């Protein structure tokens, strides 16, 4: 069996990206502005992290309008949920190994 640290996904494990996936996991989608404010990020910083997660297939981005106001919605994909679950399992195993 490999050490749990070897199962940590560098794309998911980065602090902000892990937070984004965790924030989106219980909801269908969230407005970009909500995610930005909840995570305490700038537009540019969040955009870059969303881009990385989208390229990995972990997020989907939908742009549209609400009235005349442009809106961007982000949602976690099936692959993103699976990646988050794997990450949490690896972290749990890592922590469990510390207490033995």
PADRENZA-97612 format. One record per residue: residue number from 1; residue in one letter; x, y, z of N, C-alpha, C in turn. Coordinates in nm, 3 decimals. Atoms other than C-alpha are relative to their C-alpha. Layout:
<lomars>
NUM; A; X; Y; Z; X; Y; Z; X; Y; Z .
...
</lomars>
This chain:
<lomars>
1; X; 0.084; -0.118; 0.000; 0.000; 0.000; 0.000; 0.089; 0.125; 0.000 .
2; X; -0.080; -0.122; 0.005; 0.135; 0.345; -0.087; -0.042; 0.094; 0.112 .
3; X; 0.027; -0.099; -0.104; 0.158; 0.622; 0.166; -0.110; 0.095; -0.048 .
4; X; 0.111; -0.087; 0.040; -0.156; 0.845; 0.167; 0.044; 0.130; -0.069 .
5; X; -0.046; -0.125; 0.061; 0.050; 1.150; 0.072; 0.018; -0.015; -0.151 .
6; X; -0.017; 0.024; 0.144; 0.110; 0.989; -0.268; -0.132; 0.004; -0.076 .
7; X; 0.132; -0.007; 0.064; -0.266; 1.000; -0.336; -0.054; 0.143; -0.005 .
8; X; 0.045; -0.139; 0.003; -0.291; 1.376; -0.287; 0.019; 0.056; -0.141 .
9; X; 0.002; -0.057; 0.135; -0.379; 1.550; -0.613; 0.044; 0.146; 0.009 .
10; X; -0.052; -0.137; -0.008; -0.172; 1.867; -0.661; -0.099; 0.104; -0.053 .
11; X; 0.099; -0.094; 0.054; -0.450; 2.029; -0.864; -0.106; 0.031; 0.105 .
12; X; 0.105; -0.016; -0.100; -0.708; 1.974; -0.591; 0.056; 0.053; 0.131 .
13; X; -0.051; -0.026; -0.135; -0.484; 2.010; -0.288; 0.038; 0.145; 0.024 .
14; X; -0.034; -0.140; -0.020; -0.383; 2.371; -0.346; -0.111; 0.064; 0.082 .
15; X; 0.093; -0.052; -0.100; -0.551; 2.563; -0.063; -0.125; 0.064; -0.058 .
16; X; 0.115; -0.071; 0.056; -0.776; 2.788; -0.271; -0.086; -0.095; -0.083 .
17; X; 0.077; 0.091; 0.085; -0.876; 2.518; -0.520; -0.076; -0.103; 0.083 .
18; X; 0.069; 0.091; -0.091; -0.960; 2.276; -0.239; -0.121; 0.070; 0.062 .
19; X; 0.110; -0.078; -0.057; -1.172; 2.549; -0.082; -0.113; 0.022; -0.099 .
20; X; 0.102; -0.021; 0.104; -1.353; 2.621; -0.409; -0.082; -0.128; -0.019 .
21; X; 0.072; 0.127; 0.019; -1.439; 2.253; -0.460; -0.087; -0.031; 0.121 .
22; X; 0.079; 0.026; -0.122; -1.553; 2.219; -0.098; -0.121; 0.093; 0.007 .
23; X; 0.109; -0.097; -0.002; -1.765; 2.534; -0.126; -0.109; -0.038; -0.099 .
24; X; 0.097; 0.033; 0.104; -1.931; 2.412; -0.445; -0.062; -0.139; 0.015 .
25; X; 0.047; 0.139; -0.008; -1.980; 2.049; -0.343; -0.145; -0.016; 0.045 .
26; X; 0.138; 0.023; -0.041; -2.315; 2.090; -0.164; -0.106; 0.074; -0.083 .
27; X; 0.096; -0.080; 0.077; -2.475; 2.320; -0.425; 0.006; -0.036; -0.148 .
28; X; 0.004; 0.026; 0.145; -2.581; 2.289; -0.788; 0.098; 0.092; -0.073 .
29; X; -0.093; -0.096; 0.057; -2.391; 2.605; -0.884; 0.004; 0.122; 0.090 .
30; X; -0.013; -0.122; -0.078; -2.275; 2.934; -0.737; 0.048; 0.113; -0.090 .
31; X; -0.041; -0.119; 0.072; -2.232; 3.284; -0.868; 0.148; 0.030; 0.029 .
32; X; -0.142; -0.032; -0.011; -1.870; 3.386; -0.932; 0.025; 0.099; 0.115 .
33; X; -0.016; -0.103; -0.104; -1.912; 3.690; -0.703; -0.013; -0.060; 0.139 .
34; X; 0.017; 0.066; -0.129; -2.037; 3.472; -0.417; 0.126; -0.079; 0.036 .
35; X; -0.120; 0.080; -0.026; -1.740; 3.236; -0.451; 0.118; 0.091; 0.032 .
36; X; -0.107; -0.096; -0.022; -1.499; 3.530; -0.474; -0.005; 0.057; 0.142 .
37; X; 0.015; -0.061; -0.132; -1.637; 3.693; -0.161; 0.017; -0.102; 0.112 .
38; X; -0.009; 0.106; -0.101; -1.666; 3.368; 0.036; 0.146; -0.042; 0.020 .
39; X; -0.140; 0.045; -0.007; -1.305; 3.275; -0.045; 0.096; 0.116; 0.031 .
40; X; -0.085; -0.115; -0.028; -1.173; 3.630; 0.007; 0.107; 0.023; -0.107 .
41; X; -0.093; -0.011; 0.112; -1.012; 3.649; -0.338; -0.031; 0.120; -0.087 .
42; X; 0.026; -0.101; 0.103; -0.975; 3.904; -0.613; -0.062; -0.071; -0.120 .
43; X; 0.056; 0.057; 0.123; -1.153; 3.853; -0.946; 0.105; -0.078; -0.077 .
44; X; -0.107; 0.062; 0.079; -0.824; 3.774; -1.119; 0.051; -0.128; 0.063 .
45; X; -0.049; 0.119; -0.068; -0.708; 3.527; -0.856; -0.100; -0.113; -0.012 .
46; X; 0.102; 0.104; 0.013; -1.037; 3.339; -0.856; -0.009; -0.049; -0.143 .
47; X; 0.007; 0.040; 0.142; -1.046; 3.341; -1.237; 0.107; -0.101; -0.034 .
48; X; -0.111; 0.092; 0.030; -0.708; 3.171; -1.253; -0.024; -0.137; 0.062 .
49; X; 0.025; 0.129; -0.065; -0.802; 2.901; -1.002; -0.117; -0.073; -0.068 .
50; X; 0.114; 0.060; 0.071; -1.135; 2.842; -1.177; 0.048; -0.056; -0.134 .
51; X; -0.053; 0.047; 0.129; -0.948; 2.811; -1.508; 0.075; -0.132; 0.016 .
52; X; -0.076; 0.123; -0.026; -0.714; 2.546; -1.364; -0.096; -0.116; 0.026 .
53; X; 0.096; 0.107; -0.033; -1.005; 2.347; -1.221; -0.087; -0.036; -0.120 .
54; X; 0.079; 0.027; 0.120; -1.205; 2.381; -1.543; 0.082; -0.081; -0.101 .
55; X; -0.087; 0.075; 0.092; -0.910; 2.261; -1.754; 0.020; -0.144; 0.046 .
56; X; -0.013; 0.136; -0.055; -0.879; 1.959; -1.523; -0.131; -0.077; -0.009 .
57; X; 0.130; 0.065; 0.009; -1.248; 1.885; -1.579; -0.076; -0.006; 0.131 .
58; X; 0.061; 0.004; -0.133; -1.340; 1.954; -1.216; -0.108; 0.104; 0.020 .
59; X; 0.102; -0.105; -0.007; -1.554; 2.266; -1.272; -0.057; 0.026; -0.138 .
60; X; 0.055; -0.053; 0.125; -1.788; 2.393; -1.539; -0.038; 0.145; 0.028 .
61; X; 0.026; -0.143; -0.010; -1.840; 2.763; -1.605; -0.108; 0.034; -0.101 .
62; X; 0.109; -0.044; 0.087; -2.158; 2.910; -1.748; -0.016; 0.150; 0.013 .
63; X; 0.015; -0.145; 0.001; -2.185; 3.275; -1.849; -0.134; 0.034; -0.061 .
64; X; 0.129; -0.043; 0.051; -2.510; 3.452; -1.906; -0.034; 0.137; 0.054 .
65; X; 0.046; -0.130; -0.048; -2.716; 3.752; -1.813; -0.118; -0.019; 0.093 .
66; X; 0.115; -0.010; -0.086; -2.957; 3.829; -1.536; -0.051; 0.142; -0.021 .
67; X; 0.040; -0.131; 0.048; -3.152; 4.114; -1.687; 0.109; 0.048; -0.096 .
68; X; -0.110; -0.051; 0.083; -2.877; 4.326; -1.838; 0.136; -0.021; 0.064 .
69; X; -0.124; 0.019; -0.075; -2.618; 4.226; -1.583; 0.065; -0.134; -0.036 .
70; X; -0.067; 0.128; 0.029; -2.359; 3.967; -1.692; 0.026; -0.077; 0.130 .
71; X; -0.022; 0.086; -0.117; -2.329; 3.673; -1.452; 0.080; -0.122; -0.044 .
72; X; -0.078; 0.122; 0.022; -2.087; 3.384; -1.429; -0.032; -0.096; 0.113 .
73; X; 0.033; 0.104; -0.096; -2.190; 3.063; -1.258; 0.102; -0.112; -0.011 .
74; X; -0.093; 0.112; -0.001; -1.951; 2.788; -1.156; -0.065; -0.117; 0.073 .
75; X; 0.053; 0.119; -0.066; -2.040; 2.433; -1.064; 0.104; -0.111; -0.006 .
76; X; -0.092; 0.114; -0.006; -1.849; 2.124; -0.964; -0.055; -0.110; -0.091 .
77; X; 0.040; 0.109; 0.089; -1.856; 1.840; -1.216; 0.004; -0.134; 0.075 .
78; X; -0.006; 0.136; -0.056; -1.893; 1.468; -1.152; 0.146; -0.037; 0.029 .
79; X; -0.143; 0.028; -0.021; -1.515; 1.434; -1.196; 0.056; 0.083; 0.115 .
80; X; -0.044; -0.085; -0.110; -1.464; 1.725; -0.957; -0.043; -0.055; 0.134 .
81; X; 0.048; 0.062; -0.125; -1.678; 1.558; -0.691; 0.084; -0.122; 0.036 .
82; X; -0.081; 0.121; -0.023; -1.483; 1.235; -0.733; 0.141; 0.038; 0.046 .
83; X; -0.134; -0.045; -0.039; -1.150; 1.420; -0.711; 0.000; 0.053; 0.143 .
84; X; 0.011; -0.051; -0.137; -1.263; 1.598; -0.395; -0.016; -0.114; 0.100 .
85; X; 0.018; 0.116; -0.088; -1.377; 1.269; -0.240; 0.131; -0.076; 0.017 .
86; X; -0.131; 0.068; -0.009; -1.040; 1.108; -0.323; 0.096; 0.079; 0.089 .
87; X; -0.088; -0.087; -0.080; -0.858; 1.406; -0.171; -0.033; -0.011; 0.147 .
88; X; 0.043; 0.009; -0.139; -1.061; 1.393; 0.149; 0.038; -0.137; 0.057 .
89; X; -0.037; 0.134; -0.047; -1.004; 1.016; 0.176; 0.150; -0.009; 0.026 .
90; X; -0.146; 0.003; -0.019; -0.628; 1.059; 0.132; 0.039; 0.079; 0.124 .
91; X; -0.031; -0.081; -0.118; -0.621; 1.334; 0.395; -0.043; -0.072; 0.128 .
92; X; 0.046; 0.077; -0.117; -0.824; 1.119; 0.637; 0.099; -0.112; 0.031 .
93; X; -0.096; 0.108; -0.021; -0.585; 0.828; 0.586; 0.133; 0.055; 0.053 .
94; X; -0.124; -0.062; -0.045; -0.287; 1.059; 0.634; -0.011; 0.036; 0.148 .
95; X; 0.022; -0.039; -0.140; -0.431; 1.192; 0.962; -0.012; -0.124; 0.088 .
96; X; 0.016; 0.124; -0.078; -0.528; 0.843; 1.080; 0.135; -0.065; 0.027 .
97; X; -0.132; 0.058; -0.019; -0.169; 0.730; 1.031; 0.084; 0.074; 0.103 .
98; X; -0.074; -0.079; -0.099; -0.045; 1.005; 1.261; -0.035; -0.040; 0.142 .
99; X; 0.045; 0.032; -0.136; -0.242; 0.877; 1.558; 0.034; -0.143; 0.041 .
100; X; -0.037; 0.138; -0.037; -0.102; 0.523; 1.552; 0.140; -0.007; 0.052 .
</lomars>
